[in-house]
Amino acid sequence: MPLAEHLRELRNRLMKSVLAILAVTVVGLVYYKQIADFLTDPLRDAVGCTAGFGRAAEEGEACAEITISGVIAPFTLMLKVGLTTGMVLACPVWLYQLWAFLAPGLHSHEKKYARSFVAAGVPLFLGGAYLAYIVLPTMAATLIEFTPEGTGNLVPLDELLDIITRMVIVFGLAFELPLVLVMLNFGGILTGRRLLGWWRAMVVSITLFAAVATPSGDPLTMGALAAPIVLLYFIAVGISLFNDRRRSRKDPYAGLSDDEASPLDHTPEKVGAIESVDAPSALPESTTEDGPARRNGYDDAT
């Protein structure tokens, strides 16, 4: 397709994704109080002041009081909760639209993997989001421990939900890394051997990413994010190596790059018996009644 058609196709796919997110966002806005309670209950149980804020500060208990400040804050909070719900729960739709946009550029034998990738991408994203949900209470408790003794800690609910949203989306997208690597392998861009050769750099990069992505920076939260991604990375490498072996059995030259010569067999073959071949004359012979016409003693024009 020309460039204008590609841009029009991209616009249509983006519109469908945005409409799906907006539709789920509306549902999230209706039930935002229940969703906000679902998100904050584990944190409230982990760092909430059970004995009361003033008494906890007097007794030196490291806890926090979750508050809302301002008249517009509840409305802003509702929008954040609804949009986060739309992004997470509408992931099957926008993942499918992404693959539908990329599918025309694939070969016919590669298009059959599109549904499989979407089917794997949805649980991976939701698995990363759920991991963030169960790690957040431990992270919050670790951060609250740094509160000075005898001092209270007020935690704005909108700020807390910002951290929750960031963690859920970052963990969900990070779990898509193995899927992207497998996609590049099935597309013939990366080989499993090359991915395996990158394992040291990938482990260091994943660890650094976990340190930047987690707000607390404590080893427990970093490990909770980095360890599953590293495990999924090696699973992706195993799938890529298996796919390369399967592809090489069907096509022995599949692993060659475009500028690499294919192997040739230089073993000389035996020459058979020599057969005599009658060579035709250079020009057609002219004949007479007595036989071939001769010119200057030759049988043809020469």
N, C-alpha and C positions, 0 to 999 in steps of 0.2 A: 504494500500500500504506500501511497505518497505520504509525505510528512503531515499534511493537513488531515488525512484520514487517521493517522496514528494519534494526533492530538485530539481529534474528535472522539476517538475510541477511549482515550485516557480520560477525557472529560466525562463521558458517560459512565465509566467504571467508578470514577470518584464520586459522581452524583449518587449512584446507587449505594456506595459505601456510606456517604454522609447521611442519606435518608434512613438507612438502617440504624445508624448510630443515633440519629435524632429520634427515631421511633422508640428505641429502647430507653433513651434519655427521658422521654416523656413519662414512661412507666416508672423510671427511677425517681422522677420529681414527685410523682403521686405518693410513692412509698418511701420517701427519703428519710423519714424519721426512723422507720424500722431498719433501713439499710445503715443509717448512721449508728444506731444502737448495735447492730451486728458488727460493724467495724471497730467501734470503740469499747465494747464490753470486755474483750481480752485485755486491752490496755488499762482500762479502769480497774480490772481485777488485779493487774500486775503492779500498778503504781498508784492506785487511788488511796486516798486517806480514809481508812475505814473508821478511825476513831474521831474524825472531824479535823478540819484543817488547822484550827488554832491549837487544839490539844496536841496534834501530831508535831507541830512546830516546837511546842514547849518540851515535849519528850524527846526531841531529836530524831523523830522517825523520818526516813527518807521517802517521801511520797509527794504526790502532786494533786492539785485541784484543777479539774478541767472546767474551763469557763468560756463564755461567749461575751465579747466586748463590742458594744455599739448596737444601734438600731438596725442597720442594714446587714450586719453580720449574719443573722439567721437566713436571710434571703440568699446571700452569697454562698453560704454553706449549702443550701439546698441545690443551687446550680452546680457546685463542685461535685456533690454526691451524685446527682443525676448524670452529669457528663462522664464521670468515672464509671458508673454502672453501664452507660451506653458503650463506652470504649471496650470494656471487658466482655460484656455479654454479647455484643455484636461482632466479636472477632471471627466467628465462622463466616459471616457475610463478607467482611472486607478482606479476609484471607482468600476466599473464593474469587472475589473480583480481581485481586492481584494476580492470581493464577490464570484467570480468564483473559487478562490483558497480555500475559506472557505466553500463553499457549499457542497463538498463531505463529510465533517465532520458533517453535519447536518442530522437530521432525514428527512424522506420523507415528513412529514407534515410541516417541518420547511423550506424546500427549496423554497416553494411558496412565502415566504416573501422576498426573495433575491431581486427580481426586485422592490418591493415596497421600500426597504431600499435604493437601488441605486437611484430610482426616487425621494426619499425624500432627499438624501444626496447631490445631485447636486444643487437644489435650495437653500439648507441651506448654502453650501459653497459659492455660488455666492451671496447670501444675505449678508453673513458676509463680503465678499470682497467689495460689494457696500457700506455697512455701513462704512467701513474704508475709502472709497473714499470720502464720504460726510463729514466725521468727520475730515479728514486731514486739510482742510483749517482753521477750527477753532483752531485746535491744533497748526498749524504753526503761526497763528496770536497771540496766547497766548505766544508762545516762543519768537517771535520777540519783544514783548513788554518789555522784559528784556534787550534789547539793551540800553547801556548808551546813554544819550542825547548828540547830536552832533557827534555821531559815526556811520559810515556806516556799513552795514552788507553784506558780500559777501557769498552767498550760492552756493557751487559747485553742479552742476546738478547731477553728479553721486552719491554724498552723499544724495541728496534729493530723488533720485530714490531708493536708498537703504532703506531709511525710508519708502517710499511708498510701496516697495516690502514687507518689513517686516510686515507692518501693514496689507496689503491685505491678505497675507498668514496666519498670526496669527489670524486675525478676521475670515477668512474662516474656518480654522481648529477648532477654538474655537466653532463655531456654529455646529460642528459635535458632540459635547459632548452629547446632548440629544439623538442623533441617536445611539450612542454607548451604552448608558444606556438602551434604548428600546431593542437593539439587545441582551444585556445580559439578560434582562428579558424574552424575547421570547425564548432564549436558555435555560431557567430554572436555570441560575446562580444566579440572583438577583431577589428578590421579590419586589413588589411595596411597601409593608409595610416597608421593610428595607430601600429602597430608601427614603421614606418619613421620616424615623427616622434620616436620615443623613442631613436633610435640613439646620440645623444651620451650620454644618461644611462645607457643600457645598457652602452656601452663602459667608462664610468667605473666602474659598479657591478661589472662582470665583473672589471676590473682590481683593484678593492679586495677582491673576494671571493678572487681568486687570491693576493693578498698575505696575507690572513688564513688561507687554507686550507693554504698551503705552510709547513712548519715552518722552512725555511731563510730564506725571505724574499729570496733572491738574485734578481736580474733574470732570470737564465736559467730558473730553475724557474718563476717567476711568468709569464714569457712563454710557456713550454711549456704552461701550463694556460690562460692567458687567450687566446692567439691562436687555438687551435682552437675555443673556445667562441664567440668573436666571429665567426669564419668560419661556424660553424653557425647563429649568430643571423641573419646576413644571408641564409643559405640559407633559413631559416624564413620570413623576411620575403618573399623571392621566391616561395616556395610560397604564402604567404598572399595576396599580390597576384594571383597567377595564379588562385587559387581565387575571390577576389572578382570578378575579371573574368568567370570562367566562370559564377558565380552571377548576375551582373548580366545576362548574355545570356539566361539562362533566365527570370529574374524581374527586370524593370527597377526594381521597388520593394523589392528585397531589402536594399539598403543603407540604407533609412530606419529610423529608430528608432521605438519604439512611440508616442512623443509628437510625432512630426514628421508634418506633413500631406503627403500625396502631391501631386505637381504636377498642376494642372488646366489645361485649355485654355479660356481665356476668349474666344476668337475667336467673335463672333456668327455664327450660321448664317442663310442666306437663308430668308425666309418665303415659303411657297408661295401659290398662289391661294386666295382666300377662298371657302369653300363655305357655302352657306346650310343651316342646320339648323333643322328644325321643332321648336319647343319644345312638349312635351306640356303639357296643362292641369294645373293644380295638383291638381284633384280629378277623379275620373271623371265624365264627362258623363252626365246622365240624359236620356233621349230619350223622345219620345212619337210618336204616329202622324203628327203634323204636322211633326215635326222636333225639334231640341234644345229641351229645356224651358228657359224663361226665368224668372228671378226678378228682379223689380224692374228689368227691362230688361237684365239681364246673362245671359250664356250659362252661367255656373257659379255656385258658391255665393257668390262675391264680389259 
